[in-house]
């Protein structure tokens, strides 16, 4: 199945072969990532936020060390990078599992008669965070397909590096989002709406400050960012030229992430669904309109940024609407 998926993403030639090699290994270890990712929120919501952070950092550091060992020392290439990723995910899962078993919190006391309703509630709330994880992949498919038509493989290589680079900031947003969600949920359950809004405001401020700091750092380092990810000199030069465009949208993504988290934390599922899936829709519409009219590949990049800005503006509108209705 990996070959059709990679072709859908726009891969071909050597890129397709390398992608197949990487995914074949990642797929074998997918269960480790799924279990680890699923256990971390249990730890966090049981008051073990520091331990959850330790679990994730341990996996991250393991991945970095093994990447160097397998790729640079043992010359295992893409396969080595995939193996390092799988082992890193396994470390996170093992540490998280050990914590829950030691604390005897790895149990769910749900009556069989309520199992269906509980599962439905979990799915209803979980669609939004699931969508937040999947939405960038949907956007990636759209960007790659249009980039192949206008900019070819070079454009895809450029965006692949940019996506990885900016993902560093997005992962920081995920930390803010995951950190504020239990606090907002608790205040919502206690009907302490004033304190809940304070936590939400704090999350906005913190996420935007981090986004600006990250953007400044990446802008100053833009000439060498591609090299860090193994890009050729030609691709690195293009990344240095293009990445400032993408950095414009980063603070807006911060707003989207925090707003979406606050919606699914307070049972505003419809609003969270809208924010989760609207960005790829905006992106698709803009890419159908702007590149043919105003300049090809460069408008693919601007369509991506514009879609995120529009999504952030919609997030603020929905947030204000929810507040006026007394939802939050």
Backbone as numpy.savetxt, mean C-alpha at the origin, in Angstrom:
# Nx Ny Nz CAx CAy CAz Cx Cy Cz
-0.70 -19.70 -13.92 -1.52 -18.49 -13.92 -0.67 -17.22 -13.92
0.61 -17.32 -13.50 1.39 -16.08 -13.38 1.68 -15.42 -14.72
1.83 -16.20 -15.78 2.14 -15.63 -17.08 1.02 -14.72 -17.59
-0.26 -15.18 -17.60 -1.35 -14.28 -18.04 -1.45 -13.02 -17.19
-1.23 -13.16 -15.88 -1.31 -12.00 -15.00 -0.21 -10.99 -15.34
0.99 -11.49 -15.55 2.10 -10.61 -15.89 1.87 -9.92 -17.24
1.31 -10.64 -18.19 1.00 -10.03 -19.48 -0.07 -8.95 -19.32
-1.03 -9.21 -18.41 -2.06 -8.21 -18.14 -1.44 -6.95 -17.55
-0.38 -7.13 -16.77 0.33 -6.00 -16.18 1.24 -5.28 -17.18
1.36 -5.86 -18.38 2.15 -5.20 -19.42 3.54 -5.76 -19.60
3.87 -6.86 -18.92 5.22 -7.43 -19.02 5.37 -8.25 -20.30
6.57 -8.19 -20.88 6.88 -9.03 -22.03 8.40 -9.14 -22.15
8.85 -10.08 -22.98 10.29 -10.26 -23.17 11.00 -10.71 -21.91
12.17 -10.14 -21.65 12.95 -10.52 -20.48 12.23 -10.16 -19.19
11.50 -9.04 -19.21 10.73 -8.64 -18.03 9.71 -9.70 -17.66
9.08 -10.31 -18.67 8.10 -11.37 -18.43 8.78 -12.60 -17.83
9.94 -12.98 -18.35 10.66 -14.15 -17.84 11.09 -13.96 -16.39
11.63 -12.79 -16.09 12.06 -12.51 -14.72 10.86 -12.46 -13.77
9.76 -11.90 -14.25 8.55 -11.85 -13.43 8.03 -13.23 -13.10
8.05 -14.13 -14.08 7.60 -15.51 -13.85 8.48 -16.20 -12.80
9.77 -15.99 -12.91 10.71 -16.60 -11.96 10.44 -16.09 -10.55
10.20 -14.79 -10.42 9.98 -14.19 -9.11 8.65 -14.65 -8.51
7.59 -14.60 -9.29 6.26 -14.94 -8.77 6.16 -16.41 -8.40
6.83 -17.28 -9.15 6.77 -18.71 -8.85 7.24 -19.00 -7.43
8.25 -18.27 -6.97 8.76 -18.46 -5.61 7.89 -17.74 -4.59
7.49 -16.51 -4.91 6.65 -15.73 -3.99 5.34 -16.45 -3.72
4.78 -17.09 -4.75 3.50 -17.78 -4.59 3.61 -18.93 -3.59
4.76 -19.60 -3.58 4.96 -20.71 -2.64 4.95 -20.23 -1.19
5.39 -19.00 -0.97 5.43 -18.47 0.38 4.31 -17.50 0.70
3.30 -17.46 -0.17 2.21 -16.49 0.02 1.48 -16.71 1.35
1.36 -17.98 1.76 0.65 -18.27 3.01 1.34 -17.61 4.20
2.66 -17.54 4.17 3.39 -16.91 5.27 3.03 -15.43 5.38
2.95 -14.76 4.23 2.60 -13.34 4.25 1.16 -13.13 4.70
0.25 -13.96 4.21 -1.16 -13.81 4.56 -1.37 -14.02 6.06
-0.76 -15.08 6.60 -0.92 -15.36 8.03 -0.27 -14.26 8.86
0.95 -13.87 8.49 1.65 -12.82 9.23 0.89 -11.50 9.20
0.41 -11.12 8.03 -0.35 -9.88 7.89 -1.65 -9.93 8.69
-2.25 -11.12 8.75 -3.49 -11.27 9.50 -3.29 -11.26 11.01
-2.14 -11.74 11.47 -1.89 -11.81 12.91 -1.50 -10.46 13.52
-0.83 -9.62 12.73 -0.36 -8.33 13.25 -1.50 -7.49 13.83
-2.66 -7.36 13.15 -3.75 -6.58 13.75 -4.26 -7.18 15.07
-4.25 -8.51 15.20 -4.64 -9.13 16.47 -3.74 -8.64 17.60
-2.45 -8.65 17.33 -1.49 -8.20 18.35 -1.73 -6.73 18.69
-1.88 -5.92 17.66 -2.06 -4.48 17.86 -3.32 -4.17 18.65
-4.42 -4.83 18.30 -5.69 -4.57 18.98 -5.76 -5.17 20.38
-4.82 -6.05 20.70 -4.73 -6.58 22.07 -3.75 -5.77 22.91
-3.35 -4.61 22.41 -2.46 -3.74 23.18 -1.00 -4.02 22.97
-0.66 -4.85 22.00 0.75 -5.18 21.76 1.31 -4.46 20.55
1.04 -3.16 20.44 1.46 -2.40 19.25 2.99 -2.41 19.10
3.72 -2.32 20.23 5.18 -2.33 20.14 5.68 -3.67 19.62
5.08 -4.76 20.10 5.50 -6.08 19.66 5.15 -6.29 18.19
4.00 -5.75 17.76 3.62 -5.83 16.35 4.67 -5.14 15.49
5.14 -3.98 15.97 6.18 -3.24 15.25 7.46 -4.06 15.19
7.82 -4.69 16.31 9.03 -5.51 16.35 8.93 -6.66 15.35
7.76 -7.28 15.27 7.55 -8.39 14.34 7.79 -7.96 12.91
7.24 -6.80 12.55 7.36 -6.32 11.18 8.79 -5.86 10.87
9.42 -5.21 11.84 10.80 -4.76 11.63 11.74 -5.96 11.49
11.49 -6.99 12.28 12.33 -8.20 12.20 12.26 -8.81 10.81
11.05 -8.89 10.26 10.89 -9.42 8.91 11.56 -8.53 7.87
11.43 -7.23 8.07 12.01 -6.26 7.14 13.54 -6.36 7.13
14.13 -6.41 8.31 15.60 -6.49 8.41 16.10 -7.82 7.84
15.38 -8.90 8.15 15.75 -10.21 7.60 15.76 -10.18 6.09
14.74 -9.54 5.52 14.65 -9.44 4.06 15.84 -8.68 3.48
16.21 -7.57 4.11 17.32 -6.76 3.62 18.64 -7.55 3.66
18.89 -8.20 4.80 20.14 -8.96 4.96 20.23 -10.10 3.95
19.11 -10.82 3.81 19.12 -11.96 2.89 19.13 -11.51 1.43
18.54 -10.35 1.14 18.66 -9.79 -0.22 20.13 -9.60 -0.58
20.86 -9.00 0.33 22.30 -8.78 0.08 23.03 -10.12 -0.09
22.70 -11.07 0.80 23.39 -12.37 0.76 23.07 -13.13 -0.52
21.78 -13.25 -0.85 21.38 -14.08 -2.00 21.66 -13.40 -3.34
21.41 -12.09 -3.42 21.55 -11.40 -4.71 22.99 -10.99 -4.99
23.65 -10.37 -4.00 24.99 -9.83 -4.25 26.10 -10.86 -3.98
25.99 -11.58 -2.86 27.07 -12.50 -2.51 26.96 -13.81 -3.28
25.77 -14.41 -3.28 25.57 -15.71 -3.93 25.11 -15.61 -5.37
24.85 -14.38 -5.85 24.48 -14.13 -7.26 23.27 -14.96 -7.70
22.24 -15.00 -6.87 21.03 -15.75 -7.19 20.00 -14.93 -7.96
20.27 -13.66 -8.17 19.41 -12.83 -8.99 18.00 -12.67 -8.44
17.03 -12.66 -9.37 15.63 -12.46 -9.01 15.13 -13.56 -8.08
15.55 -14.79 -8.32 15.13 -15.90 -7.47 15.62 -15.68 -6.03
16.84 -15.19 -5.88 17.36 -14.93 -4.54 16.58 -13.85 -3.83
16.19 -12.81 -4.57 15.38 -11.74 -3.98 14.03 -12.27 -3.52
13.45 -13.16 -4.31 12.16 -13.75 -3.94 12.28 -14.62 -2.70
13.33 -15.42 -2.63 13.55 -16.29 -1.46 13.74 -15.44 -0.21
14.49 -14.35 -0.33 14.71 -13.45 0.82 13.39 -12.86 1.29
12.53 -12.49 0.36 11.22 -11.93 0.71 10.38 -12.94 1.46
10.34 -14.17 0.96 9.53 -15.21 1.60 10.02 -15.51 3.01
11.33 -15.60 3.19 11.89 -15.88 4.52 11.58 -14.71 5.46
11.72 -13.48 4.98 11.39 -12.33 5.81 9.95 -12.34 6.27
9.04 -12.72 5.38 7.63 -12.82 5.75 7.41 -13.94 6.76
8.17 -15.02 6.61 8.07 -16.12 7.57 8.53 -15.72 8.96
9.56 -14.88 9.04 10.04 -14.40 10.33 8.97 -13.56 11.02
8.33 -12.67 10.28 7.24 -11.86 10.85 6.13 -12.74 11.37
5.73 -13.74 10.58 4.66 -14.64 10.99 5.02 -15.41 12.25
6.25 -15.93 12.30 6.68 -16.75 13.44 6.69 -15.94 14.73
7.20 -14.71 14.67 7.26 -13.88 15.88 5.86 -13.49 16.33
4.99 -13.15 15.37 3.61 -12.78 15.72 2.87 -13.97 16.33
3.06 -15.13 15.75 2.40 -16.34 16.25 2.89 -16.68 17.66
4.18 -16.54 17.89 4.75 -16.83 19.21 4.15 -15.91 20.27
3.97 -14.64 19.94 3.39 -13.68 20.89 1.96 -14.08 21.27
1.15 -14.39 20.26 -0.26 -14.71 20.53 -0.39 -16.00 21.33
0.45 -16.98 21.03 0.40 -18.23 21.77 0.88 -18.04 23.21
1.91 -17.22 23.39 2.42 -16.97 24.73 1.40 -16.21 25.58
0.69 -15.28 24.96 -0.33 -14.49 25.67 -1.68 -15.21 25.74
-1.75 -16.38 25.11 -2.99 -17.16 25.06 -4.15 -16.33 24.51
-3.86 -15.62 23.43 -4.87 -14.79 22.78 -5.22 -15.32 21.40
-4.73 -16.51 21.11 -4.98 -17.07 19.78 -6.26 -17.90 19.78
-7.32 -17.34 20.35 -8.62 -18.01 20.39 -9.71 -17.00 20.09
-10.81 -17.48 19.52 -11.98 -16.65 19.24 -13.21 -17.32 19.85
-13.82 -16.66 20.83 -15.00 -17.22 21.48 -16.26 -16.71 20.78
-16.62 -17.38 19.70 -17.80 -16.99 18.93 -18.77 -18.17 18.90
-19.99 -17.89 19.33 -21.01 -18.94 19.31 -21.26 -19.38 17.87
-21.48 -20.69 17.69 -21.69 -21.21 16.34 -22.87 -20.54 15.65
-23.91 -20.23 16.42 -25.11 -19.61 15.85 -24.83 -18.20 15.33
-23.77 -17.56 15.83 -23.43 -16.19 15.41 -22.27 -16.16 14.43
-21.81 -17.35 14.02 -20.63 -17.41 13.17 -20.88 -16.72 11.83
-22.04 -16.96 11.23 -22.35 -16.37 9.94 -22.40 -14.86 9.99
-23.08 -14.32 11.02 -23.19 -12.87 11.16 -21.83 -12.23 11.42
-21.03 -12.90 12.26 -19.70 -12.38 12.55 -18.83 -12.36 11.30
-18.91 -13.44 10.53 -18.13 -13.50 9.28 -18.57 -12.40 8.32
-19.87 -12.17 8.24 -20.39 -11.12 7.35 -19.91 -9.74 7.80
-19.89 -9.52 9.12 -19.42 -8.23 9.64 -17.93 -8.03 9.33
-17.16 -9.10 9.48 -15.73 -9.03 9.20 -15.49 -8.70 7.73
-16.24 -9.36 6.86 -16.08 -9.12 5.42 -16.51 -7.70 5.07
-17.61 -7.25 5.65 -18.13 -5.90 5.35 -17.11 -4.82 5.70
-16.51 -4.95 6.89 -15.53 -3.96 7.31 -14.18 -4.19 6.60
-13.86 -5.45 6.36 -12.55 -5.79 5.82 -12.36 -5.48 4.35
-13.47 -5.26 3.62 -13.33 -4.96 2.19 -12.52 -3.70 1.97
-12.71 -2.70 2.85 -11.99 -1.43 2.67 -10.48 -1.59 2.83
-9.98 -2.15 3.96 -8.52 -2.33 4.04 -7.98 -3.29 2.99
-8.78 -4.30 2.62 -8.37 -5.18 1.53 -8.24 -4.39 0.24
-9.20 -3.52 0.00 -9.16 -2.68 -1.20 -7.98 -1.73 -1.20
-7.63 -1.19 -0.01 -6.48 -0.30 0.08 -5.19 -1.03 -0.33
-5.14 -2.31 0.01 -3.96 -3.10 -0.37 -3.97 -3.45 -1.85
-5.19 -3.67 -2.40 -5.31 -4.08 -3.80 -5.34 -2.92 -4.78
-5.84 -1.78 -4.33 -6.01 -0.64 -5.24 -4.73 -0.23 -5.96
-3.57 -0.19 -5.27 -2.34 0.15 -6.01 -2.02 -0.84 -7.13
-2.41 -2.11 -6.93 -2.16 -3.10 -7.99 -3.07 -2.87 -9.18
-4.32 -2.48 -8.90 -5.23 -2.15 -9.99 -4.71 -0.93 -10.75
-4.26 0.07 -9.99 -3.70 1.27 -10.61 -2.46 0.91 -11.44
-1.65 -0.02 -10.91 -0.44 -0.44 -11.63 -0.79 -1.06 -12.98
-1.84 -1.88 -13.00 -2.27 -2.50 -14.26 -2.66 -1.42 -15.27
-3.45 -0.45 -14.79 -3.90 0.62 -15.68 -2.72 1.44 -16.21
-1.82 1.83 -15.30 -0.66 2.64 -15.71 0.22 1.88 -16.69
0.48 0.60 -16.43 1.35 -0.18 -17.31 0.74 -0.37 -18.69
-0.57 -0.63 -18.71 -1.22 -0.85 -20.01 -1.16 0.40 -20.88
-1.44 1.56 -20.29 -1.39 2.80 -21.06 0.06 3.19 -21.37
0.97 2.94 -20.43 2.37 3.27 -20.65 2.97 2.44 -21.78
2.54 1.19 -21.91 3.03 0.36 -23.00 2.64 0.94 -24.35
1.46 1.55 -24.41 0.99 2.14 -25.66 1.72 3.44 -26.00
2.05 4.23 -24.97 2.62 5.56 -25.22 4.13 5.63 -25.01
4.65 4.91 -24.01 6.07 5.04 -23.69 6.88 3.77 -23.81
6.22 2.62 -23.99 6.93 1.35 -24.17 7.56 0.83 -22.89
8.50 -0.11 -23.05 9.11 -0.79 -21.91 9.91 0.18 -21.02
10.48 1.21 -21.63 11.25 2.17 -20.84 10.34 2.87 -19.83
9.14 3.25 -20.25 8.21 3.91 -19.35 7.79 2.98 -18.22
7.59 1.70 -18.54 7.20 0.72 -17.52 8.34 0.54 -16.51
9.57 0.49 -17.01 10.72 0.35 -16.11 10.85 1.57 -15.20
10.60 2.75 -15.76 10.67 3.97 -14.96 9.63 3.95 -13.86
8.39 3.59 -14.22 7.33 3.61 -13.20 7.54 2.50 -12.16
8.11 1.37 -12.58 8.36 0.28 -11.62 9.27 0.78 -10.50
10.33 1.51 -10.87 11.23 2.06 -9.85 10.55 3.14 -9.02
9.82 4.02 -9.67 9.14 5.10 -8.94 8.13 4.52 -7.96
7.41 3.49 -8.39 6.41 2.87 -7.52 7.07 2.27 -6.28
8.21 1.61 -6.47 8.93 1.04 -5.33 9.45 2.13 -4.41
9.95 3.22 -4.99 10.51 4.31 -4.19 9.42 4.96 -3.34
8.32 5.33 -3.97 7.24 6.02 -3.25 6.53 5.07 -2.29
6.58 3.78 -2.58 5.96 2.80 -1.68 6.55 2.89 -0.27
7.79 3.34 -0.16 8.41 3.51 1.17 7.59 4.48 2.00
7.17 5.60 1.38 6.35 6.58 2.10 4.95 6.00 2.35
4.42 5.28 1.38 3.08 4.70 1.55 3.04 3.71 2.70
4.13 2.98 2.90 4.19 2.04 4.02 4.19 2.79 5.36
4.81 3.98 5.37 4.75 4.81 6.57 3.32 5.26 6.82
2.60 5.62 5.75 1.18 5.97 5.88 0.40 4.80 6.46
0.74 3.60 6.00 0.05 2.43 6.52 0.26 2.29 8.02
1.46 2.63 8.48 1.72 2.60 9.92 0.85 3.59 10.66
0.70 4.80 10.13 -0.18 5.81 10.75 -1.62 5.32 10.72
-2.01 4.81 9.58 -3.38 4.31 9.39 -3.69 3.15 10.35
-2.77 2.19 10.43 -2.98 1.05 11.32 -2.93 1.47 12.79
-2.13 2.51 13.08 -2.02 2.96 14.46 -3.24 3.73 14.94
-3.84 4.54 14.04 -4.99 5.34 14.47 -6.29 4.55 14.47
-6.36 3.49 13.67 -7.62 2.75 13.54 -8.14 2.18 14.86
-7.31 1.49 15.68 -7.85 0.96 16.95 -8.30 2.06 17.90
-7.57 3.19 17.90 -7.93 4.30 18.79 -9.25 4.93 18.38
-9.41 5.13 17.08 -10.66 5.70 16.58 -11.81 4.74 16.82
-11.58 3.46 16.59 -12.63 2.45 16.82 -13.05 2.41 18.29
-12.08 2.48 19.19 -12.39 2.44 20.62 -13.23 3.65 21.02
-12.83 4.83 20.58 -13.59 6.04 20.91 -14.99 6.00 20.30
-15.08 5.45 19.11 -16.39 5.33 18.45 -17.30 4.39 19.25
-16.72 3.27 19.69 -17.52 2.33 20.49 -17.94 2.91 21.82
-17.10 3.78 22.40 -17.42 4.43 23.67 -18.25 5.70 23.49
-18.53 6.04 22.22 -19.29 7.27 21.87 -18.58 8.54 22.36
-17.27 8.47 22.42 -16.48 9.64 22.78 -16.03 10.30 21.48
-16.97 11.01 20.83 -16.72 11.52 19.49 -15.72 12.67 19.46
-15.68 13.45 20.52 -14.71 14.55 20.57 -13.28 14.01 20.56
-13.03 13.03 21.41 -11.69 12.44 21.47 -11.37 11.70 20.16
-12.40 11.09 19.57 -12.20 10.38 18.32 -11.74 11.33 17.21
-12.37 12.52 17.14 -11.98 13.49 16.14 -10.57 14.03 16.41
-10.21 14.12 17.68 -8.85 14.55 18.02 -7.82 13.56 17.50
-8.11 12.27 17.67 -7.20 11.24 17.16 -7.12 11.31 15.63
-8.26 11.53 15.00 -8.28 11.63 13.54 -7.45 12.82 13.06
-7.64 13.96 13.73 -6.88 15.16 13.37 -5.38 14.93 13.57
-5.03 14.27 14.67 -3.63 13.97 14.94 -3.05 13.09 13.84
-3.84 12.12 13.37 -3.37 11.23 12.31 -3.16 12.00 11.01
-4.09 12.93 10.70 -3.92 13.76 9.50 -2.62 14.56 9.57
-2.43 15.24 10.68 -1.25 16.10 10.83 0.03 15.28 10.73
0.06 14.16 11.44 1.25 13.32 11.46 1.55 12.75 10.08
0.50 12.26 9.39 0.70 11.67 8.06 1.17 12.71 7.06
0.59 13.91 7.10 0.99 14.96 6.16 2.42 15.42 6.45
2.77 15.56 7.73 4.15 15.95 8.07 5.15 14.90 7.56
4.83 13.63 7.76 5.71 12.57 7.28 5.80 12.57 5.76
4.66 12.85 5.11 4.66 12.88 3.64 5.55 14.00 3.12
5.47 15.17 3.74 6.30 16.29 3.30 7.78 16.02 3.54
8.09 15.44 4.71 9.48 15.09 5.00 10.01 14.07 3.99
9.18 13.06 3.69 9.58 12.05 2.71 9.77 12.63 1.32
8.87 13.53 0.93 8.96 14.14 -0.40 10.23 14.99 -0.52
10.53 15.76 0.51 11.74 16.60 0.47 12.99 15.72 0.35
13.02 14.65 1.13 14.18 13.76 1.10 14.34 13.11 -0.27
13.22 12.64 -0.84 13.30 11.97 -2.14 13.61 12.95 -3.26
13.13 14.19 -3.14 13.44 15.18 -4.15 14.94 15.49 -4.16
15.51 15.62 -2.97 16.93 15.92 -2.88 17.79 14.75 -3.37
17.26 13.54 -3.23 18.02 12.33 -3.63 17.62 11.83 -5.01
16.81 12.58 -5.74 16.19 12.08 -6.97 17.19 11.61 -8.02
18.38 12.20 -8.03 19.37 11.85 -9.05 20.00 10.49 -8.83
19.85 9.93 -7.63 20.49 8.64 -7.34 19.50 7.56 -6.93
18.20 7.90 -6.87 17.22 6.93 -6.40 17.14 5.70 -7.30
17.16 5.92 -8.60 17.07 4.78 -9.53 18.24 3.84 -9.39
19.42 4.38 -9.16 20.62 3.55 -9.00 20.47 2.62 -7.80
19.86 3.11 -6.72 19.66 2.29 -5.53 18.80 1.08 -5.82
17.91 1.20 -6.83 17.03 0.09 -7.19 17.53 -0.66 -8.42
18.78 -0.43 -8.77 19.39 -1.20 -9.85 19.03 -0.74 -11.24
18.51 0.48 -11.40 18.13 0.97 -12.72 19.37 1.34 -13.54
19.21 1.28 -14.85 20.29 1.70 -15.73 20.45 3.21 -15.66
21.55 3.71 -16.21 21.77 5.15 -16.19 20.69 5.91 -16.92
20.22 5.37 -18.05 19.17 6.02 -18.83 17.86 6.09 -18.06
17.50 4.95 -17.45 16.25 4.90 -16.67 16.36 5.78 -15.43
17.55 5.79 -14.80 17.75 6.63 -13.61 17.57 8.11 -13.94
18.07 8.53 -15.09 17.93 9.92 -15.51 16.45 10.28 -15.71
15.71 9.34 -16.27 14.27 9.58 -16.48 13.52 9.61 -15.16
13.92 8.75 -14.23 13.30 8.75 -12.89 13.52 10.10 -12.21
14.75 10.61 -12.29 15.06 11.90 -11.67 14.21 13.02 -12.25
13.86 12.90 -13.53 13.05 13.92 -14.19 11.57 13.78 -13.86
11.11 12.54 -13.70 9.67 12.28 -13.55 9.21 12.26 -12.10
10.04 11.81 -11.17 9.57 11.60 -9.80 9.03 12.86 -9.12
9.52 14.08 -9.43 8.89 15.25 -8.80 7.39 15.36 -9.11
6.98 14.90 -10.29 5.55 14.92 -10.62 4.78 14.04 -9.63
5.29 12.84 -9.37 4.59 11.92 -8.47 4.63 12.39 -7.02
5.69 13.08 -6.64 5.79 13.56 -5.26 4.70 14.57 -4.94
4.18 15.26 -5.95 3.10 16.22 -5.72 1.88 15.54 -5.09
1.63 14.30 -5.48 0.41 13.62 -5.02 0.56 12.96 -3.65
1.78 12.87 -3.12 2.01 12.11 -1.89 1.21 12.65 -0.69
1.21 13.97 -0.41 0.39 14.45 0.72 -1.10 14.16 0.55
-1.56 14.15 -0.70 -2.97 13.85 -0.96 -3.27 12.38 -0.65
-2.30 11.50 -0.93 -2.47 10.09 -0.58 -2.56 9.93 0.94
-1.80 10.74 1.68 -1.87 10.71 3.14 -3.29 10.99 3.62
-3.93 11.99 3.01 -5.31 12.33 3.37 -6.25 11.18 3.06
-6.07 10.58 1.89 -6.94 9.46 1.49 -6.81 8.30 2.47
-5.58 7.94 2.82 -5.35 6.78 3.68 -5.96 6.97 5.08
-5.74 8.14 5.67 -6.25 8.37 7.02 -7.78 8.45 7.00
-8.34 9.11 5.99 -9.80 9.23 5.91 -10.44 7.87 5.72
-9.88 7.05 4.84 -10.43 5.72 4.61 -10.37 4.88 5.88
-9.23 4.95 6.59 -9.09 4.21 7.85 -10.12 4.66 8.87
-10.36 5.97 8.95 -11.33 6.47 9.92 -12.74 6.03 9.56
-13.03 5.88 8.27 -14.37 5.44 7.86 -14.61 3.97 8.22
-13.64 3.10 7.89 -13.91 1.69 8.22 -13.75 1.42 9.71
-13.08 2.32 10.43 -12.97 2.17 11.88 -14.28 2.56 12.58
-15.11 3.31 11.88 -16.36 3.79 12.49 -17.60 3.27 11.75
-17.42 2.15 11.06 -18.52 1.46 10.39 -19.18 2.27 9.28
-18.41 3.17 8.65 -18.91 3.90 7.49 -18.42 3.18 6.24
-18.90 1.96 6.08 -18.36 1.07 5.05 -18.53 1.63 3.65
-19.70 2.23 3.37 -19.96 2.73 2.02 -18.95 3.80 1.63
-18.69 4.74 2.53 -17.72 5.79 2.26 -16.32 5.21 2.07
-15.97 4.24 2.89 -14.63 3.65 2.76 -14.50 2.90 1.44
-15.59 2.24 0.99 -15.54 1.55 -0.30 -15.31 2.55 -1.43
-16.03 3.67 -1.37 -15.91 4.69 -2.41 -14.47 5.17 -2.52
-13.87 5.53 -1.38 -12.51 6.05 -1.40 -11.49 4.99 -1.82
-11.78 3.75 -1.48 -10.85 2.67 -1.79 -10.74 2.43 -3.28
-11.85 2.48 -3.98 -11.85 2.07 -5.39 -12.03 3.21 -6.38
-12.18 4.44 -5.88 -12.41 5.56 -6.81 -11.15 5.98 -7.55
-9.99 5.83 -6.91 -8.75 6.28 -7.55 -8.50 5.59 -8.89
-8.58 4.23 -8.97 -8.37 3.60 -10.29 -9.41 4.04 -11.32
-10.63 4.34 -10.87 -11.66 4.79 -11.81 -11.30 6.17 -12.36
-10.94 7.09 -11.46 -10.49 8.41 -11.90 -9.31 8.28 -12.86
-8.38 7.40 -12.51 -7.17 7.22 -13.30 -7.50 6.74 -14.70
-8.38 5.75 -14.79 -8.76 5.20 -16.09 -9.42 6.26 -16.97
-10.34 7.01 -16.39 -11.04 8.05 -17.15 -10.07 9.11 -17.64
-9.18 9.57 -16.77 -8.23 10.61 -17.15 -7.25 10.13 -18.21
-6.84 8.86 -18.13 -5.89 8.34 -19.12 -6.54 8.12 -20.48
-7.84 7.92 -20.47 -8.55 7.82 -21.75 -8.70 9.18 -22.42
-8.69 10.24 -21.60 -8.96 11.58 -22.13 -7.69 12.40 -22.35
-6.82 12.49 -21.32 -5.71 13.45 -21.35 -4.57 13.10 -22.31
-4.03 11.87 -22.30 -2.88 11.60 -23.19 -3.16 11.83 -24.67
-4.30 11.41 -25.22 -4.53 11.67 -26.64 -4.64 13.16 -26.97
-5.06 13.95 -25.99 -5.29 15.37 -26.25 -4.08 16.25 -25.97
-3.29 15.88 -24.94 -2.28 16.83 -24.45 -0.84 16.32 -24.40
-0.54 15.14 -24.92 0.88 14.86 -24.96 1.38 13.48 -24.58
0.65 12.44 -24.77 1.17 11.10 -24.64 1.60 10.70 -23.25
2.82 10.14 -23.12 3.26 9.52 -21.87 3.30 10.48 -20.69
3.69 11.71 -20.92 3.77 12.66 -19.80 2.40 12.84 -19.15
1.33 12.72 -19.95 -0.01 12.87 -19.40 -0.47 11.60 -18.69
0.18 10.47 -18.96 -0.06 9.26 -18.15 0.37 9.55 -16.72
1.55 10.16 -16.57 2.04 10.49 -15.23 1.12 11.50 -14.55
0.74 12.54 -15.29 -0.11 13.56 -14.69 -1.52 13.04 -14.40
-2.00 12.10 -15.20 -3.31 11.49 -14.94 -3.29 10.74 -13.61
-2.18 10.07 -13.33 -2.03 9.35 -12.06 -2.08 10.32 -10.89
-1.34 11.42 -11.01 -1.31 12.43 -9.94 -2.68 13.08 -9.78
-3.29 13.46 -10.88 -4.60 14.12 -10.83 -5.66 13.22 -10.20
-5.59 11.92 -10.50 -6.56 10.98 -9.92 -6.45 10.95 -8.41
-5.22 11.00 -7.90 -5.01 10.97 -6.44 -5.45 12.28 -5.80
-5.24 13.39 -6.48 -5.70 14.68 -5.95 -7.23 14.72 -5.90
-7.87 14.27 -6.97 -9.34 14.22 -6.99 -9.88 13.30 -5.90
-9.22 12.18 -5.69 -9.65 11.24 -4.65 -9.53 11.86 -3.26
-8.46 12.63 -3.04 -8.27 13.30 -1.74 -9.34 14.36 -1.52
-9.67 15.12 -2.56 -10.73 16.12 -2.44 -12.07 15.46 -2.14
-12.33 14.33 -2.79 -13.55 13.58 -2.50 -13.55 13.08 -1.06
-12.38 12.66 -0.57 -12.27 12.19 0.82 -12.67 13.28 1.79
-12.22 14.51 1.53 -12.55 15.62 2.42 -14.03 15.95 2.36
-14.61 15.85 1.16 -16.05 16.11 1.01 -16.86 15.07 1.79
-16.50 13.81 1.64 -17.21 12.74 2.36 -17.02 12.87 3.86
-15.83 13.27 4.26 -15.54 13.45 5.69 -16.44 14.55 6.28
-16.53 15.65 5.55 -17.38 16.75 6.00 -18.84 16.34 6.03
-19.25 15.59 5.04 -20.63 15.10 4.98 -20.94 14.19 6.16
-20.00 13.31 6.48 -20.19 12.40 7.61 -20.29 13.17 8.92
-19.43 14.18 9.08 -19.47 14.99 10.29 -20.79 15.75 10.44
-21.28 16.28 9.32 -22.54 17.04 9.36 -23.72 16.15 9.75
-23.67 14.91 9.29 -24.75 13.97 9.59 -24.61 13.36 10.98
-23.50 13.71 11.65 -23.30 13.17 12.97 -22.84 11.74 13.00
-22.27 11.28 11.86 -21.79 9.91 11.77 -20.52 9.73 12.58
-19.74 10.83 12.69 -18.44 10.68 13.33 -18.29 11.69 14.43
